[in-house]
Amino acid sequence: MTLIAITCGLYAAPYRFIDALSALYQCTVYEDSALVKQTGQAHDLKTDLILKSIQCRQIPFDNFTHDRKKCLAALKVQISKNILSGPCLFSGILSHLIPAPVSGIYRIMSPTPMHVRRQRAISMGQLSNQAATNAIARSDKSEQRFAAQLNLDSLWDPTGYDMVLEWSKIDAATHDMTQGEVNRTLEKIRPDIENSMKNANKNVHAVDFNISSRVNAALAGLGHNLIIESESGHVLVTLDRKVMNLARAQKEIMDLAHGVSGVKSVKTKIGPNFYKSGIVRNLGLTAPFKRKT
């Protein structure tokens, strides 16, 4: 099974390179916009609500509805289904929702030059130069907020990738990599990708990702801060933030998780942040101010 993820920002996808990779390995390409649309249709969620969740924008009454957790959980379910359906190539930032244990994924970072992104925004988005610059800046800030949700310092740390795409030769007419540069890059990384494919063929973690993501979706409405892991269908749910009634929360988790297909057993435990308070108390111990009379 081929599993490739290319991280790229707004107006930054290396289209020619993606087309060549998908043709070579017979991959279905999933851009972020397609994943959002798929998720909305499959889970009866509004695409605007999903986008707000990704971009960490304000969602009214989210403390009660837990819509952000529901949307991110639904995205994981959709991504896991796509992985199990056949060879995949993800383009954008949402592939970072795939957990580390899913081995065999070949990760590529595309630091697309700003002038290429700006020219695409002008030609594709029909934006002025200033409007294009502003749109890209807003998108880059939302990507940083998305990274923070995943407890990542940045999406653009080269050490987290198998390779960093070079943009040394650019086709000025198409605002893309030249075909020669694409061919050279493919020859360079082809052995590594094929080694990654061998690991993916032996990988059972994709199934566990699907199970854990569906458990996550089932529990999202509870609103708890949960870490969910699955190993061969045996699920471990970690409560990583204090709840008012621990016994009740554990029972709700157990009941809902047991109802998810593929789950063989469920255990719960307390995480390291469970007893950490998020409230900083400022105790004024000095004498109170007295008004002069």
Phi, psi and chi 1 to 4 in degrees:
 res  aa     phi    psi   chi1   chi2   chi3   chi4
   1 MET       -  129.5 -179.9 -179.8   69.1      -
   2 THR   -92.0  131.1  -52.6      -      -      -
   3 LEU  -138.8  107.5 -173.7   54.3      -      -
   4 ILE  -123.8  138.4  -57.9  169.9      -      -
   5 ALA  -130.1  122.9      -      -      -      -
   6 ILE  -111.6  117.9  -59.9  178.4      -      -
   7 THR   -89.4  123.6  -63.6      -      -      -
   8 CYS  -153.5  151.5   51.0      -      -      -
   9 GLY   -89.5 -167.2      -      -      -      -
  10 LEU   -64.1  132.7 -177.9   66.4      -      -
  11 TYR    57.7   31.8  -61.6  115.1      -      -
  12 ALA  -125.5    1.3      -      -      -      -
  13 ALA   -65.0  133.6      -      -      -      -
  14 PRO   -81.4   77.4   29.3  -31.9      -      -
  15 TYR   -56.1  -45.6  -63.2  116.0      -      -
  16 ARG   -64.3  -38.6 -169.9  169.9  -82.9  164.5
  17 PHE   -68.4  -41.5 -177.7   66.5      -      -
  18 ILE   -62.4  -44.4  -71.4  171.3      -      -
  19 ASP   -60.5  -41.1  -70.8  -16.8      -      -
  20 ALA   -66.6  -42.9      -      -      -      -
  21 LEU   -64.1  -45.6  -85.8  176.5      -      -
  22 SER   -66.0  -34.3   62.9      -      -      -
  23 ALA   -71.2  -39.9      -      -      -      -
  24 LEU   -67.4  -41.0 -178.4   60.8      -      -
  25 TYR  -109.8    9.0  -65.2  110.3      -      -
  26 GLN    54.7   47.0  -62.0  -62.7  -62.1      -
  27 CYS   -92.3  145.7  -64.8      -      -      -
  28 THR   -84.5  129.8  -58.3      -      -      -
  29 VAL   -92.0  128.8  176.8      -      -      -
  30 TYR  -119.8  103.2  -62.5  100.5      -      -
  31 GLU   -79.3  159.4  -64.2 -176.3  -13.1      -
  32 ASP   -54.8  -41.3  -76.1   -5.3      -      -
  33 SER   -61.8  -36.9   56.7      -      -      -
  34 ALA   -68.8  -39.7      -      -      -      -
  35 LEU   -63.4  -41.5  -73.6  173.6      -      -
  36 VAL   -62.5  -43.9  168.8      -      -      -
  37 LYS   -65.3  -45.5 -175.1  176.2 -179.8 -180.0
  38 GLN   -57.4  -46.6  -79.7 -175.6  -38.3      -
  39 THR   -64.0  -42.9  -57.8      -      -      -
  40 GLY   -60.0  -42.9      -      -      -      -
  41 GLN   -70.6  -41.3  -68.1  172.7  -16.9      -
  42 ALA   -72.2  -29.4      -      -      -      -
  43 HIS  -116.9   10.5  -65.3  -95.6      -      -
  44 ASP    54.3   50.0 -166.0   24.2      -      -
  45 LEU  -117.6  145.2  -64.9  168.3      -      -
  46 LYS   -73.9  136.6  -66.5 -178.8  179.2  179.2
  47 THR   -61.8  -34.0   55.1      -      -      -
  48 ASP   -64.0  -36.9 -177.0   58.4      -      -
  49 LEU   -67.6  -39.8 -174.4   62.6      -      -
  50 ILE   -64.0  -43.2  -60.9  172.8      -      -
  51 LEU   -64.0  -39.8  -70.8  171.6      -      -
  52 LYS   -61.4  -37.5  -75.7 -178.0  177.8  179.5
  53 SER   -66.9  -41.9  -58.4      -      -      -
  54 ILE   -65.5  -44.8  -63.2  165.9      -      -
  55 GLN   -83.8    0.2  -62.8  163.9   -3.7      -
  56 CYS    58.7   36.7 -152.0      -      -      -
  57 ARG   -85.2  162.3  -71.3  155.2   51.5 -164.9
  58 GLN   -65.2  134.8 -176.8  176.5    3.2      -
  59 ILE  -120.3  117.9  -61.8  175.5      -      -
  60 PRO   -56.3  133.2  -22.8   32.8      -      -
  61 PHE    60.9   27.3  -50.1  111.2      -      -
  62 ASP   -64.3  -26.3 -171.7   51.1      -      -
  63 ASN   -62.7  -22.7  -73.5  -20.4      -      -
  64 PHE  -102.6  -37.8  -59.2   99.0      -      -
  65 THR   -87.3  -27.2   63.0      -      -      -
  66 HIS    57.0   35.4  -48.1  -60.9      -      -
  67 ASP   -62.5  -35.9  -76.9  -25.9      -      -
  68 ARG   -62.7  -46.7 -167.5 -176.5  -50.2  -79.8
  69 LYS   -62.4  -40.7  -76.6 -176.6  168.3   62.1
  70 LYS   -62.8  -42.5  -68.3  176.2 -177.3  176.6
  71 CYS   -68.1  -44.9  -72.6      -      -      -
  72 LEU   -66.2  -36.9  -67.1  177.0      -      -
  73 ALA   -65.5  -40.9      -      -      -      -
  74 ALA   -64.9  -37.3      -      -      -      -
  75 LEU   -61.8  -42.1  -79.7  166.9      -      -
  76 LYS   -62.5  -41.1  -70.0 -178.7 -179.0 -179.9
  77 VAL   -60.0  -46.3  172.5      -      -      -
  78 GLN   -65.3  -42.3 -172.3   59.4   51.0      -
  79 ILE   -62.0  -43.9  -69.2  170.6      -      -
  80 SER   -63.8  -38.3   69.6      -      -      -
  81 LYS   -63.5  -41.9  -74.5 -178.0  177.7  178.7
  82 ASN   -63.5  -39.8  -69.8  -17.3      -      -
  83 ILE   -61.8  -42.3  -68.6  173.0      -      -
  84 LEU   -73.7  -17.6  -67.4  174.9      -      -
  85 SER   -82.1  -15.6   67.7      -      -      -
  86 GLY   150.7 -174.9      -      -      -      -
  87 PRO   -55.6  132.7  -23.5   33.6      -      -
  88 CYS  -127.7  147.4  -61.8      -      -      -
  89 LEU  -131.0  114.0 -168.8  156.9      -      -
  90 PHE   -96.1  135.3  -64.0  100.1      -      -
  91 SER  -127.7  120.0  172.4      -      -      -
  92 GLY   136.7 -137.3      -      -      -      -
  93 ILE  -122.9  -12.7   63.1  171.7      -      -
  94 LEU   -72.0  -15.2  -67.2 -177.7      -      -
  95 SER   -64.6  -14.4   62.3      -      -      -
  96 HIS   -71.5   -7.6  -72.2  -84.8      -      -
  97 LEU   -77.4  -12.7  -69.5  169.7      -      -
  98 ILE   -75.8  123.5  -57.1  171.3      -      -
  99 PRO   -70.2  157.5   25.6  -33.0      -      -
 100 ALA   -57.5  -37.1      -      -      -      -
 101 PRO   -61.2  -17.0  -26.2   36.2      -      -
 102 VAL   -74.1   93.0  179.7      -      -      -
 103 SER   -80.9  167.3   60.8      -      -      -
 104 GLY    87.8    0.7      -      -      -      -
 105 ILE   -87.7  128.3 -179.3  168.7      -      -
 106 TYR   -99.3  113.8 -168.3   82.1      -      -
 107 ARG  -100.7  131.4  -69.7 -167.2  175.7  -84.9
 108 ILE  -124.6  135.2  -59.3  170.6      -      -
 109 MET  -105.3  131.0 -177.1  177.6   80.6      -
 110 SER  -112.8   94.8  179.8      -      -      -
 111 PRO   -81.0   69.7   30.7  -31.3      -      -
 112 THR   -60.8  129.5  -48.7      -      -      -
 113 PRO   -56.1  144.2  -24.6   34.1      -      -
 114 MET   -61.7  -36.9 -176.1   56.9   69.0      -
 115 HIS   -67.7  -29.3   71.5  -87.7      -      -
 116 VAL   -69.3  -44.9  170.9      -      -      -
 117 ARG   -62.7  -41.3  -61.4  176.5   67.1 -173.3
 118 ARG   -65.5  -42.9 -167.9  178.3  -65.5  112.6
 119 GLN   -64.4  -37.3  -74.6  -60.7  -38.7      -
 120 ARG   -65.7  -41.7  -74.3 -178.6  176.6 -179.8
 121 ALA   -61.7  -37.7      -      -      -      -
 122 ILE   -69.4  -45.0  -67.7  169.8      -      -
 123 SER   -81.9  -42.7   58.5      -      -      -
 124 MET   -83.8  -39.9  -64.2  167.0   58.2      -
 125 GLY   -94.5   -1.5      -      -      -      -
 126 GLN    54.6   45.5  -59.4  -64.0  -53.5      -
 127 LEU  -107.8  154.2  -58.8  176.7      -      -
 128 SER   -72.2  168.2   67.0      -      -      -
 129 ASN   -59.5  -44.2 -174.8   68.3      -      -
 130 GLN   -68.9  -41.1 -172.9   58.7   53.2      -
 131 ALA   -64.2  -37.3      -      -      -      -
 132 ALA   -64.7  -44.2      -      -      -      -
 133 THR   -61.4  -43.1  -59.0      -      -      -
 134 ASN   -66.8  -41.0  -67.0  -18.3      -      -
 135 ALA   -64.0  -41.8      -      -      -      -
 136 ILE   -67.0  -41.6  -67.8  169.6      -      -
 137 ALA   -62.7  -42.4      -      -      -      -
 138 ARG   -62.9  -42.8  -74.3 -165.8  -59.5  -89.9
 139 SER   -64.5  -41.3  178.8      -      -      -
 140 ASP   -63.9  -36.1  -71.8   -8.5      -      -
 141 LYS   -67.6  -39.2  -73.9 -178.4  179.6  178.7
 142 SER   -67.9  -32.0   72.0      -      -      -
 143 GLU   -63.8  -37.8  -72.3  171.1    9.0      -
 144 GLN   -66.1  -38.2 -175.1   58.6   39.4      -
 145 ARG   -66.7  -36.7  -66.4 -166.3  -64.5  -91.5
 146 PHE   -63.1  -43.7  175.2   71.9      -      -
 147 ALA   -59.4  -41.5      -      -      -      -
 148 ALA   -62.6  -36.7      -      -      -      -
 149 GLN   -61.0  -30.1  -72.5 -169.1   89.9      -
 150 LEU   -94.7   10.1  -56.6 -179.6      -      -
 151 ASN    61.1   34.9  -63.5  -43.6      -      -
 152 LEU  -108.1  140.5  -61.8  173.2      -      -
 153 ASP   -67.9  -36.6  -67.4  -28.6      -      -
 154 SER  -163.7  155.4  172.9      -      -      -
 155 LEU   -86.1   -4.2  -59.4 -178.4      -      -
 156 TRP  -115.2   32.1  -54.5  103.3      -      -
 157 ASP   -89.2  112.3 -179.5   -0.7      -      -
 158 PRO   -58.1  -25.7  -21.5   31.9      -      -
 159 THR   -67.8  -15.1   60.3      -      -      -
 160 GLY   -89.9    8.8      -      -      -      -
 161 TYR  -126.7  155.9  -64.7   88.4      -      -
 162 ASP   -77.1  -29.6  -63.4  -70.9      -      -
 163 MET  -158.3  153.3   71.1   94.6   61.8      -
 164 VAL  -109.9  121.5  177.1      -      -      -
 165 LEU   -68.5  133.2 -161.1   60.3      -      -
 166 GLU   -94.2  143.4  -64.6  179.6    7.1      -
 167 TRP  -120.3   49.6  -76.2   75.3      -      -
 168 SER   -75.6  -26.6   56.3      -      -      -
 169 LYS  -127.2  117.4  -64.7 -178.0  179.7  179.0
 170 ILE  -120.3  135.0  -61.5  170.5      -      -
 171 ASP   -81.6  110.7 -173.0  -25.6      -      -
 172 ALA   -65.6  -26.5      -      -      -      -
 173 ALA   -75.2  -36.9      -      -      -      -
 174 THR  -104.6   -6.3   60.6      -      -      -
 175 HIS    54.7   49.6  -47.9  -59.7      -      -
 176 ASP  -147.3  172.2 -153.5  -20.6      -      -
 177 MET   -63.5  147.3  -60.6  171.7   64.5      -
 178 THR   -70.2  156.0   64.0      -      -      -
 179 GLN   -62.7  -35.8 -169.9   60.4   53.0      -
 180 GLY   -62.4  -40.9      -      -      -      -
 181 GLU   -66.3  -37.3 -177.4   74.6   -1.5      -
 182 VAL   -62.9  -47.7  167.7      -      -      -
 183 ASN   -62.3  -41.9  -66.0  -20.9      -      -
 184 ARG   -63.5  -41.9 -175.7 -168.7   67.4   80.0
 185 THR   -66.5  -41.5  -55.7      -      -      -
 186 LEU   -60.8  -42.8  -77.8  179.2      -      -
 187 GLU   -64.0  -34.7  -73.9  -57.2  -48.4      -
 188 LYS   -69.1  -41.6  178.7 -179.6  177.1 -178.2
 189 ILE   -99.4   -6.7   67.7  173.1      -      -
 190 ARG   -55.8  -45.5 -169.5  166.7 -180.0  171.9
 191 PRO   -60.6  -38.9  -23.0   34.6      -      -
 192 ASP   -66.6  -41.5  -69.3  -21.0      -      -
 193 ILE   -63.5  -41.1  -69.1  178.8      -      -
 194 GLU   -69.5  -32.9  -70.6  171.7    0.2      -
 195 ASN   -64.8  -39.0  -76.8  -25.9      -      -
 196 SER   -63.9  -38.1  177.5      -      -      -
 197 MET   -63.2  -37.4  -71.6  166.9   59.2      -
 198 LYS   -62.6  -40.7  -68.5  177.1 -176.2  177.5
 199 ASN   -65.6  -38.3  -68.8  -27.1      -      -
 200 ALA   -66.3  -34.0      -      -      -      -
 201 ASN   -64.7  -28.2  -71.8  -27.2      -      -
 202 LYS   -93.4    0.6  -59.9  174.6 -176.6  177.6
 203 ASN   -83.7  122.5  179.7   30.4      -      -
 204 VAL   -99.6   -4.6  -62.8      -      -      -
 205 HIS   -71.7  -21.1  -63.5  -64.8      -      -
 206 ALA   -63.7  -37.1      -      -      -      -
 207 VAL   -67.0  -42.6  174.6      -      -      -
 208 ASP   -65.3  -34.7  -81.7  -36.8      -      -
 209 PHE   -61.8  -40.8  173.2   38.8      -      -
 210 ASN   -64.2  -42.5  177.6 -105.1      -      -
 211 ILE   -65.9  -47.9  -67.4  173.4      -      -
 212 SER   -64.4  -35.0   64.4      -      -      -
 213 SER   -69.9  -36.1   63.8      -      -      -
 214 ARG   -72.2  -34.0  -72.7 -173.1  -71.5  110.3
 215 VAL   -65.1  -42.2  171.5      -      -      -
 216 ASN   -58.0  -43.7 -169.7   11.3      -      -
 217 ALA   -64.5  -38.1      -      -      -      -
 218 ALA   -67.2  -30.7      -      -      -      -
 219 LEU   -96.1   -9.4  -58.5 -179.7      -      -
 220 ALA   -58.8  -34.1      -      -      -      -
 221 GLY   -66.4  -16.3      -      -      -      -
 222 LEU   -72.6  -26.4  -61.4  177.8      -      -
 223 GLY    82.5    3.2      -      -      -      -
 224 HIS   -77.2  158.0  -56.5  -44.4      -      -
 225 ASN   -88.2  102.9 -167.8   34.3      -      -
 226 LEU  -120.1  146.2  -55.6  174.5      -      -
 227 ILE  -115.2  121.7  -59.2  168.7      -      -
 228 ILE  -118.3  125.3  -58.2  169.6      -      -
 229 GLU  -126.8  148.9  -57.4  164.3  -83.5      -
 230 SER  -136.2  136.8  173.9      -      -      -
 231 GLU  -133.3  107.5 -176.1  174.2   -9.0      -
 232 SER    54.9   36.3  -59.3      -      -      -
 233 GLY    88.2   -5.5      -      -      -      -
 234 HIS   -91.3  114.7  -60.6  -76.4      -      -
 235 VAL  -101.1  134.7  174.2      -      -      -
 236 LEU  -118.2  122.2  174.8   63.8      -      -
 237 VAL  -111.3  120.1 -178.8      -      -      -
 238 THR  -104.4  122.3  -56.5      -      -      -
 239 LEU   -84.9  114.4  -73.8  105.8      -      -
 240 ASP  -108.8   15.3 -153.8   33.3      -      -
 241 ARG  -149.5  144.3 -174.7  172.9  -62.3  172.5
 242 LYS   -60.9  140.2 -168.4  169.7  179.7   61.8
 243 VAL  -119.8  159.0  -65.5      -      -      -
 244 MET   -66.9  -42.5  -66.7  -63.6  -67.5      -
 245 ASN  -129.2   97.8 -171.2  -36.2      -      -
 246 LEU   -62.7  -45.8  178.5   58.0      -      -
 247 ALA   -61.4  -42.7      -      -      -      -
 248 ARG   -65.7  -43.4  178.0 -179.6  175.1 -178.7
 249 ALA   -60.5  -42.8      -      -      -      -
 250 GLN   -63.7  -40.1  -71.8  175.1  -41.9      -
 251 LYS   -65.6  -43.5 -175.9  178.9 -174.7  -52.4
 252 GLU   -60.7  -42.5  -71.3  175.6  -29.8      -
 253 ILE   -62.3  -47.6  -70.8  168.6      -      -
 254 MET   -61.4  -45.4  -61.7  -78.4  -77.6      -
 255 ASP   -63.4  -46.3  -70.2  -14.4      -      -
 256 LEU   -70.2  -42.0  -71.0  170.4      -      -
 257 ALA   -66.2  -38.6      -      -      -      -
 258 HIS   -63.2  -23.0  -87.1  -62.5      -      -
 259 GLY   -81.6   -4.4      -      -      -      -
 260 VAL   -86.4  129.9  175.2      -      -      -
 261 SER   -63.5  140.5   62.7      -      -      -
 262 GLY    94.6  -14.3      -      -      -      -
 263 VAL   -81.4  125.0  172.3      -      -      -
 264 LYS   -97.8  -35.5  -62.4  175.7 -178.6  177.5
 265 SER  -155.2  158.7   67.0      -      -      -
 266 VAL  -135.4  131.8 -176.4      -      -      -
 267 LYS  -128.3  152.5  -68.1 -177.3  179.1  179.3
 268 THR  -123.3  153.6   63.6      -      -      -
 269 LYS  -150.2  168.3   73.3  172.0 -173.4  177.0
 270 ILE   -94.4  132.9  -56.8  -56.2      -      -
 271 GLY   -86.5  171.8      -      -      -      -
 272 PRO   -66.3  -21.4   22.5  -33.6      -      -
 273 ASN   -97.9    6.1  -62.5  -48.1      -      -
 274 PHE   -61.2  -41.2 -173.0   83.4      -      -
 275 TYR   -97.5    5.1  -70.3  107.8      -      -
 276 LYS   -81.5  128.6  -70.7 -177.1  180.0  178.9
 277 SER   -85.1  139.3  173.6      -      -      -
 278 GLY   -93.2    3.1      -      -      -      -
 279 ILE  -101.9  127.4  -58.4  173.5      -      -
 280 VAL  -101.0  117.2  177.4      -      -      -
 281 ARG   -95.7  130.2  -67.1  179.0  173.7   83.7
 282 ASN  -108.0  100.5 -176.6   13.6      -      -
 283 LEU   -91.5  113.2  -58.6  177.3      -      -
 284 GLY   -83.0  108.6      -      -      -      -
 285 LEU  -102.1    0.9  -59.3  178.5      -      -
 286 THR   -81.6  163.3   57.4      -      -      -
 287 ALA   -64.5  143.0      -      -      -      -
 288 PRO   -66.0  152.3   24.3  -34.3      -      -
 289 PHE   -70.0  135.4  172.6   77.6      -      -
 290 LYS  -114.8  131.2  -67.0 -177.0  178.8  180.0
 291 ARG   -75.0  134.5 -177.1 -175.1  -63.7  -85.6
 292 LYS   -72.4  140.2  -68.4 -177.3  178.9  179.9
 293 THR  -114.2      -   55.9      -      -      -
